[in-house]
Structure formats: C-alpha cells, structure tokens
Amino acid sequence: MADLGAAFDFAMELEGGGVVHTVPGDPGGTTKWGISQRANPDLDIANLTREQAMEVYDRRYWSPRRLGELRYQSVADEIFEFTINADPAHQNGGVAVRTAQEAANDILEVAGIPDRLVEDGIIGFNTLSVLNTLGGMGALHIVAWRDRFNLLQLRYYRSLRRDLVNRFLLGWTRRVI
C-alpha cells in the first residue's frame, strides 16, 4: 500500500521542502512544506517542523482521501501532490480526486471496459478498486493513467483566473512534466 512518507518526499521536491515561501500574488499566502497559511489559518506556518507537516498532511489530506489504501505509490504520489497544490486542506476529495477519476475513466474507455467511475471527487470503494486494478491491466495502464492525469492537471491550471495563470503556469507546468 502507498506510504505517506514516500509521497511527502515526492511532493517536497516540487514544493521546496522546509523553506518558508511568501510569493507576492500567491493566493495561498505564506507556505512551508507546501502547507499554506490561507488553507491552514490555525497553524504557525513559519515555525512548522517536518514532523508537524507530516501530521497535517496525514490528518487533512492523506487519510481523508484514503490515499494509503492505494496499491501503487506512483498513483498516490500524483494525487497527493496535486491535492497539495489544488485542494483546500479541509475538503474530502475535490479537484485532485475528480481528476484521478476522470483519468481512470479515460483509461477504462480506451481499454474497452464499459464500467465508469462517478467523478465526485471522493475516493470510495469503486475508485479504490479501479485505481488499484490499473497495474493489473498492465504496466502501461499506470503510465497512461499518469500521463492522462498530468494532462488534465494542466487543463485545470489553465482554467484558473488569468492573472494566476500568467504568473504561475510555468511553475505548474514544471510540476506536471
């Protein structure tokens, strides 16, 4: 099963780790360990330790989305990283999980499998089953899912307010590719 520590390390390569970031125009405000002050007003972001960040991620991001129940670390890594960047901390599901469901549906369609996931942004039994079955369909299905997921991420980023897109799209694109 997927491991939060491995997903955390994957995401921190993109998030800048334990460095405090305050970027003018960033709607998240001050961030550290990828945790934003805006989404987590109850936290002292500037003094957040790695251990505290891991606890926040487990309680607010990882466990509510059931990412530890995913069989493939690479699938959990991708959803987790996008969740950090795109979803409010206290929301169960959201755009990252809906994107994972849409990508899975696209792979099911190409594979000729008639079943479809409800794209509701919640990882329930059906979503877990499909995401955990991708590798059993062949290694290329995991790669194809990840590629489709990443393309859908770019579509999401491009749909945001123009001022955000103009300012952050290059960085967001680097995260995805």
N, C-alpha and C positions, 0 to 999 in steps of 0.2 A: 504494500500500500504506500501511497505517497507520503513524503515526510516534509513537515513544515520547515525544518532546519535547512533542507536542501533547497526548497522553494524560496526561502528567505535569502539564502546566499545568491541564488539566481537573480532575484529581484534587486538585491542591493548592488549588483554590478551595474544596473541601469539607474538606480535611484541615488547613487552617490554615498551609500552607507551612512556612517555616523557623523557626517558633516552637516552642520546647520546651513540651510539654504533659505535666503529671502530674495526672491526674484521679483522685481517690480512688474506689476501686471498679472502675476500668477494668482488666480482666484483662490488657491489653497492657502495662500499666505506662507508663513514660515514653515519649513519642513525639516525633518531629520529622520533618518532611517525610512524615508518615504512616507512618513506619517505627517499629515498636515494639521496645522493649528485650527483651520476652519472646520474640518471634519471632526476634530477632536478637541473642542474648546476646554475640556476638563483636564487636559494633560499639560505638563510643563515641557513643551517640545524641546527647548534649548538644552535642558538637562536630562533628556531621555536616554537611558542606557540601552545597550543591545538587549539585555535580558527583559527590560520593561517593554521594549519594542516587540520582541517575540511574544510576550504575553498579550499585548494589544492585538497583534495580528491573529493570534490563536483565538482569542475571545470574540473579536469583532469582525474578522474577515475569514479565517481558515475554517473554524469549526461550524459557524452558521451556514456556510456554503458546502459543508461536508467534503471538502477537498481531500482530507485524509483517507476517505473511502475510495478514492480513485486508484486504480491499479497502476497507471502509467505516470511516472514522475513528470515526464515532459508535458503531459496534458495538464496536470495540476499546476506546474510551473507557469504555463502560459495563462491559465485562468487567474491564478493568484496575482501575477504581475499586472495584468490588465485591470483586475479588481482594485489594486492599489491606486492605479492611475485614473480610473474612470468612475468608480463607485463610491458613494458616501459610506463611511465606516459602519454605520448602524443599519444598513439596509441588507436584508436577506435576499441575495440574488442580484438582480439588477442587470445592467448592460453587459457586463463581462460574461455572466452565465447565459444570458439570451444569445450572445454572440457565439458561445460554445455550442449551444443547442442548434442555432442556425447552421453553423459549420458542420455539425454532425448530420443534420438533415440533408445537407447538400451531398455529403459522402454517401449516405444511405441511398439517395436518389441515383447517384452515379453507379453505385454497386447493384442497382436493380432491386433494392429491398423496399417493399411498399410501406413499412411502418415509418411513422414520423413522430418526433417529439413535439410536445406543446412548447412553444417558445415563450415561456412565462417568467424566465429569469430565476427559477428555483430549481436547485438540484434535488430532485426526488428520486424515487426508485427507478423510474423509466430512464431518466437522464443518466444516472449512475450505470445502469445496465448497458446502455448504448455506448457511453464513453469507455466503459471497461471492456467492451467487446471489440472495439476498433482494432486493437492489436491482434486479436484472434482472427480477424478478417485478412491479416497480412500486414507486415511492417509498413508497406506503402500507404496503407489507410491511415496510419498515425501521421505520417509525413504529409499526406494530402489534407488531413484534418487540420494540422498545424498551419500549413500554407493557406488554407481557406480561412481559418481563424484570423491569421495575420492580415489578410486582405480585407476582411470585414472590420478589423480594428482600424485600418487606415480609412475605410469608408466612414466609420464613426467619427474619427478625429476630423475629417474633412467636413462633417456635418455641423461642427460646433460654430459658435459665433466667429465671424470673420476676423475680428481683432485677435482672438485666441489662436485661430488657425495661422494667421500671418506671423504671429510671434513664436509659436511653439511647434509648428508642423514638422520642421526639420528634425528637431529633437525627438518628437513622437515617432517619426519615420525610422530614425536610427534605432529606437527601441524595438521596433517590429521586425526589421530586417537583420 
